[in-house]
């Protein structure tokens, strides 16, 4: 850090990131970040969801991480929790799948069947 202005910019960036990971929400996306998930690209998937949320200017969607979901061959996996709906688990969620799930399910409530792993179970 070179000056107070850089510190303020950094503080705002961290504050915004924390808002995307916690707080009041309508939709919660949980990305499996066990070692198998990370090896399969879960970090990129999580970053894509964070970028999509930021671009959408939605303030009621958060993204969190969890450990392994237990289905290594299906990684990266995510759970989607929408308020007053049963949870949905998706498999093989790469960047392209994340975009499709975000546009269809997160924003419009339509489950994306081709990546569907389970409905109504955690």
C-alpha positions in Angstrom: 0.0 0.0 0.0 1.3 3.4 -0.9 -1.3 5.7 0.5 -4.7 6.0 2.3 -6.6 6.0 -1.0 -5.3 2.5 -1.9 -6.4 1.3 1.6 -9.9 2.7 1.1 -10.1 1.0 -2.3 -9.0 -2.3 -0.8 -11.4 -1.9 2.0 -14.3 -1.4 -0.4 -13.3 -4.4 -2.5 -13.2 -6.7 0.6 -16.5 -5.3 1.9 -18.2 -6.0 -1.4 -16.7 -9.5 -1.5 -18.0 -10.2 2.0 -21.5 -9.1 1.0 -21.4 -11.7 -1.8 -20.4 -14.5 0.7 -22.6 -13.7 3.7 -25.6 -11.7 4.9 -29.2 -11.6 3.9 -30.1 -13.5 0.8 -32.8 -15.0 -1.4 -30.4 -17.4 -3.2 -27.4 -19.2 -1.7 -25.0 -21.0 -4.0 -22.6 -23.5 -2.3 -19.6 -24.6 -4.3 -17.9 -27.9 -3.3 -14.3 -26.9 -2.6 -12.8 -30.2 -1.5 -9.5 -31.2 -3.1 -11.3 -33.1 -5.9 -13.5 -30.2 -6.6 -10.6 -27.7 -6.7 -8.7 -30.1 -9.0 -11.8 -30.3 -11.3 -12.1 -26.5 -11.5 -14.3 -25.5 -8.6 -12.3 -22.3 -7.9 -12.9 -21.1 -11.4 -16.6 -22.0 -11.0 -16.9 -20.1 -7.8 -15.1 -17.0 -9.3 -17.5 -17.2 -12.2 -20.6 -17.1 -9.9 -19.1 -14.1 -8.0 -18.5 -12.3 -11.3 -22.0 -13.1 -12.6 -23.6 -11.8 -9.4 -21.5 -8.6 -9.5 -22.4 -8.0 -13.2 -26.1 -8.6 -12.4 -26.1 -6.0 -9.6 -28.2 -8.5 -7.5 -27.8 -8.0 -3.8 -29.8 -11.0 -2.7 -27.5 -13.8 -4.0 -24.6 -15.1 -2.0 -21.9 -17.7 -2.8 -20.2 -19.8 -0.1 -17.8 -22.8 -0.2 -18.0 -26.2 1.5 -15.9 -29.3 1.6 -16.2 -32.3 -0.5 -19.7 -33.4 -1.6 -18.6 -37.0 -1.9 -19.0 -37.6 -5.6 -15.5 -36.9 -7.0 -16.4 -38.0 -10.6 -19.2 -35.3 -10.7 -17.1 -32.3 -9.6 -17.3 -29.4 -9.6 -20.6 -29.6 -7.8 -22.8 -26.9 -6.4 -25.9 -26.7 -4.2 -28.5 -24.0 -5.0 -30.8 -22.9 -2.2 -33.6 -20.6 -3.3 -35.8 -19.2 -0.6 -39.0 -21.3 -0.2 -37.9 -23.9 -2.7 -36.3 -27.3 -2.4 -32.5 -27.4 -2.8 -31.0 -28.4 -6.1 -27.6 -30.0 -6.7 -25.8 -29.6 -10.0 -22.8 -31.6 -11.3 -19.9 -30.9 -13.7 -20.4 -27.1 -13.2 -17.6 -25.5 -15.3 -17.7 -21.8 -16.3 -20.1 -22.4 -19.2 -22.5 -24.4 -16.9 -22.2 -21.7 -14.2 -23.4 -19.1 -16.7 -26.3 -21.3 -17.9 -27.3 -22.1 -14.3 -27.1 -18.5 -13.3 -29.2 -17.2 -16.2 -31.8 -19.9 -16.1 -32.1 -21.1 -12.5 -30.8 -18.3 -10.3 -32.4 -15.4 -12.2 -35.4 -17.2 -13.7 -36.2 -20.2 -11.5 -35.8 -22.8 -14.3 -33.8 -25.9 -13.3 -31.1 -26.7 -15.9 -31.7 -30.5 -16.3 -28.5 -31.3 -18.2 -26.4 -30.5 -15.1 -28.9 -31.7 -12.6 -27.6 -34.2 -10.0 -30.5 -34.1 -7.5 -33.6 -32.1 -6.5 -34.9 -31.7 -2.9 -32.0 -33.3 -1.1 -28.9 -31.9 0.4 
